[in-house]
Amino acid sequence: MTTRAIPRTVAGREWSRADLRDLTSFCSNEGVACALDEPLSKHISMGIGGPAAAMIWPPHPEAVATVVAWISDRGLDWRVLGGGTNVMAGDQGVENVVINLTRLIEGTHISETLASFPAGLPTAQALNMTVRDGLDGLVWATGLPGTVGGAVAGNAGCWGGEMATTVETLDVVTAQGRCLRLAAADLDWSYRRLDLEQKAGAGSIVVSANMTLEPGDPKALSKRVEELHARKRSSQPVGARNAGCVFRNPEGDRSAGLLIDQAGCKGMRVGNAEISSVHANFIINRGDASGADIEDLIERVKGEVKARFGVLLEEEIRRW
Ligand SMILES: Cc1cc2nc3c(=O)[nH]c(=O)nc-3n(C[C@H](O)[C@H](O)[C@H](O)COP(=O)(O)OP(=O)(O)OC[C@H]3O[C@@H](n4cnc5c(N)ncnc54)[C@H](O)[C@@H]3O)c2cc1C
């Protein structure tokens, strides 16, 4: 295999075809689904991305630990994928193994005001369960796509809430396959970021999130959820393939979306990639946009905003 300048989640040697064959038999023995040359475009909300050398779907935290330990022991590396709603992959794909957590959905526990959710559970389902059980604290996640683990790993937030202030403890599998429970208060959270590496090491994987919520009235909670859904529907390109906000909001009082809009970029297009006319911080895939189209469009928007306002926008989406 040739070396490509793709950042890796953990330092490791490159996967060979023999390693991939060994992984396939290991996964088969462990009851973990595994596919070689799996197109990332099938697993990323933007609908772009070439193949991953392999994709595996561990069904429970022990399987995550076993498979990660197996990969680490061989000096190899991996990436982690949740719902793929905040990731952009290039047309060349990735040469390492992608651990897809969307089958890690067993193990929800709700008792009194304590709720524990597995990392692969869609955040929307976690929200629905709390509302059904009359628990307040996750309503801010209304309209947030993706998984609980992805939301924690990126400190997702909206409507004034964020994961940093919602989560109490996290269950994490380290790169050596060890299971740890970490207190959220001991972790370094910032705007759309969680630094797990400091406490758990590079390549750590969130396998569940535990929170203490407040008692609330289910009817009032679902009314608030409906209101927030309606606001999202009117302010975001719902139904179009996208990856949420592409850029982080810069310092100051103007959001990235406002700067992009004022720089005249709404509707700007490269191939089938387009700056949404509903919300300028969203890029939508209008058809068969390539990763290169989206990368070009990102660079053009950055150039326009820099030329007009002197602000260099930083990306919020994770590029693979
Ligand atoms: C229409 C739309 C609206 C959105 N609105 C918002 C919003 O209001 N606020 C907001 O913050 N975001 C928003 N997003 C972005 C995105 O949905 C969230 O950040 C979401 O929480 C990401 O979850 P995911 O499971 O899809 O993560 P992925 O996209 O799969 O992964 C994101 C990153 O987290 C890592 N990761 C994923 N799971 C784990 C894990 N278990 N352990 C360790 N690392 C992991 C991945 O390696 C990757 O680097 C929106 C996206 C869309 C498409």
The ligand as an SDF file (V2000), in Angstrom:
LIG
                    3D

 53 58  0  0  0  0  0  0  0  0999 V2000
  -28.9670   18.1900    9.8850 C   0  0  0  0  0  0  0  0  0  0  0  0
  -27.8910   18.2390   10.9470 C   0  0  0  0  0  0  0  0  0  0  0  0
  -28.0340   19.0560   12.0370 C   0  0  0  0  0  0  0  0  0  0  0  0
  -27.0430   19.1110   13.0270 C   0  0  0  0  0  0  0  0  0  0  0  0
  -27.2390   19.9170   14.0930 N   0  0  0  0  0  0  0  0  0  0  0  0
  -26.2880   19.9690   15.0510 C   0  0  0  0  0  0  0  0  0  0  0  0
  -26.4690   20.8090   16.2160 C   0  0  0  0  0  0  0  0  0  0  0  0
  -27.4680   21.5130   16.3650 O   0  0  0  0  0  0  0  0  0  0  0  0
  -25.4740   20.8290   17.1450 N   0  0  0  0  0  0  0  0  0  0  0  0
  -24.3260   20.0600   17.0150 C   0  0  0  0  0  0  0  0  0  0  0  0
  -23.4700   20.1110   17.9040 O   0  0  0  0  0  0  0  0  0  0  0  0
  -24.1550   19.2690   15.9460 N   0  0  0  0  0  0  0  0  0  0  0  0
  -25.0880   19.1990   14.9700 C   0  0  0  0  0  0  0  0  0  0  0  0
  -24.9050   18.3910   13.8790 N   0  0  0  0  0  0  0  0  0  0  0  0
  -23.6490   17.6310   13.7530 C   0  0  0  0  0  0  0  0  0  0  0  0
  -23.7580   16.1720   14.2760 C   0  0  0  0  0  0  0  0  0  0  0  0
  -25.0440   15.6750   14.0490 O   0  0  0  0  0  0  0  0  0  0  0  0
  -23.4760   16.0500   15.7460 C   0  0  0  0  0  0  0  0  0  0  0  0
  -22.2120   16.5360   16.0400 O   0  0  0  0  0  0  0  0  0  0  0  0
  -23.6330   14.5960   16.2190 C   0  0  0  0  0  0  0  0  0  0  0  0
  -23.7100   14.5690   17.6060 O   0  0  0  0  0  0  0  0  0  0  0  0
  -22.5150   13.6850   15.7300 C   0  0  0  0  0  0  0  0  0  0  0  0
  -22.8310   12.3630   16.0800 O   0  0  0  0  0  0  0  0  0  0  0  0
  -22.4630   11.1320   15.1220 P   0  0  0  0  0  0  0  0  0  0  0  0
  -22.8140    9.8790   15.8420 O   0  0  0  0  0  0  0  0  0  0  0  0
  -23.0620   11.2950   13.7820 O   0  0  0  0  0  0  0  0  0  0  0  0
  -20.8880   11.2810   15.0470 O   0  0  0  0  0  0  0  0  0  0  0  0
  -19.9510   10.9230   13.8130 P   0  0  0  0  0  0  0  0  0  0  0  0
  -20.1900   11.9210   12.7200 O   0  0  0  0  0  0  0  0  0  0  0  0
  -20.0620    9.4950   13.4650 O   0  0  0  0  0  0  0  0  0  0  0  0
  -18.5190   11.1780   14.4450 O   0  0  0  0  0  0  0  0  0  0  0  0
  -18.0880   12.4870   14.7650 C   0  0  0  0  0  0  0  0  0  0  0  0
  -16.7040   12.3930   15.4420 C   0  0  0  0  0  0  0  0  0  0  0  0
  -16.8260   11.7420   16.7030 O   0  0  0  0  0  0  0  0  0  0  0  0
  -16.0260   10.5420   16.7580 C   0  0  0  0  0  0  0  0  0  0  0  0
  -16.8400    9.5390   17.4490 N   0  0  0  0  0  0  0  0  0  0  0  0
  -18.0930    9.1280   17.1120 C   0  0  0  0  0  0  0  0  0  0  0  0
  -18.5510    8.2620   18.0260 N   0  0  0  0  0  0  0  0  0  0  0  0
  -17.5570    8.1100   18.9420 C   0  0  0  0  0  0  0  0  0  0  0  0
  -17.4250    7.3340   20.1380 C   0  0  0  0  0  0  0  0  0  0  0  0
  -18.4230    6.5610   20.5880 N   0  0  0  0  0  0  0  0  0  0  0  0
  -16.2630    7.4070   20.8270 N   0  0  0  0  0  0  0  0  0  0  0  0
  -15.2490    8.1910   20.3980 C   0  0  0  0  0  0  0  0  0  0  0  0
  -15.3140    8.9630   19.2810 N   0  0  0  0  0  0  0  0  0  0  0  0
  -16.4640    8.9180   18.5650 C   0  0  0  0  0  0  0  0  0  0  0  0
  -15.7410   10.1910   15.3030 C   0  0  0  0  0  0  0  0  0  0  0  0
  -14.5050    9.4980   15.1990 O   0  0  0  0  0  0  0  0  0  0  0  0
  -15.7040   11.5600   14.6430 C   0  0  0  0  0  0  0  0  0  0  0  0
  -14.4380   12.1580   14.8240 O   0  0  0  0  0  0  0  0  0  0  0  0
  -25.8790   18.3130   12.8910 C   0  0  0  0  0  0  0  0  0  0  0  0
  -25.7330   17.4780   11.7690 C   0  0  0  0  0  0  0  0  0  0  0  0
  -26.7250   17.4330   10.8160 C   0  0  0  0  0  0  0  0  0  0  0  0
  -26.5460   16.5140    9.6300 C   0  0  0  0  0  0  0  0  0  0  0  0
  1  2  1  0
  2  3  1  0
  2 52  2  0
  3  4  2  0
  4  5  1  0
  4 50  1  0
  5  6  2  0
  6  7  1  0
  6 13  1  0
  7  8  2  0
  7  9  1  0
  9 10  1  0
 10 11  2  0
 10 12  1  0
 12 13  2  0
 13 14  1  0
 14 15  1  0
 14 50  1  0
 15 16  1  0
 16 17  1  0
 16 18  1  0
 18 19  1  0
 18 20  1  0
 20 21  1  0
 20 22  1  0
 22 23  1  0
 23 24  1  0
 24 25  2  0
 24 26  1  0
 24 27  1  0
 27 28  1  0
 28 29  2  0
 28 30  1  0
 28 31  1  0
 31 32  1  0
 32 33  1  0
 33 34  1  0
 33 48  1  0
 34 35  1  0
 35 36  1  0
 35 46  1  0
 36 37  1  0
 36 45  1  0
 37 38  2  0
 38 39  1  0
 39 40  1  0
 39 45  2  0
 40 41  1  0
 40 42  2  0
 42 43  1  0
 43 44  2  0
 44 45  1  0
 46 47  1  0
 46 48  1  0
 48 49  1  0
 50 51  2  0
 51 52  1  0
 52 53  1  0
M  END
$$$$
